[in-house]
C-alpha cells in the first residue's frame, strides 16, 4: 500500500515524505479496523478507501499554505481534516461532527499520532455558530459531500474570516449546485475564486472543489 499511495499522490501532484505517508496509512488502517465494530464509513475495501478517503481528502493540499486555521464541518471519521493535518502539521484544525462515536475515533487518532493544534468536537454546526468564540475567525472552512452548496454556504458563513475561504468538496453535481447558489453567494458577500475539477486516479470518479472567498 505504501508504493500505491505514493503513486496516487503523484497523480494528483502531491508529494509527501515517507514518514507522512506512513502516518496516513496507519490512520486509514485504524479507520477500517474500527469500522468493523463502529460504523465510520460505508467503504470497506482498503484500496477503495485509499483512493476515496485519503487521496480525495489530500486534493486540498495544493490549495493550502499550511498555516491556516481550518474548520472541518461534518467531518465524520476525520475527512478531510485529519489527512490534511498529517500532511500539513502546521495547520490548526477544529473538526466537528454531530455523531459522538466518530469524534471518539478522531480523538483516538489525535492521541495516537500526537497531533498538535487539532481539536475534535461533538457538536452540531448550528450550535457551534452560536458560540461567539468561533465567529468569523477561520481562514478556511471545508466540508466533504455534506449538503447542497447553498446550504453549505449558510452553515459556513458565521465562521469565515474576512478574506477567508470555503473549500466545498463536491462530485460532478458541484457545478449545477453553484449555478443554483448565486443569490446566496451574493447575499453573503462571497466571491467565486476558482473551480478545481479533477478525476480520482483509479476510479476516475469526478471531483469538484469549489473555492469561494469572503470579500474584505
Secondary structure, 3 states (H helix, E strand, C coil): CHHHHHHHHHHCCCCCCHHHHHHHHHHHHHHHHHHCCCCCCCCCCHHHHHHHHHHHHHCCHHHCCCCCEEEEECCCCCCCHHHHHHHCCCCEEEEEECCHHHHHHHHHHHHHHCCCCEEEEECCHHHHHCCHHHCCCEEEEEEECCCCHHHHHHHHHCCEEEEEEEEEEECCCHHHHHHCCHHHHHHCCEEEEEEEEEECCCCCCEEEEEEEEECC
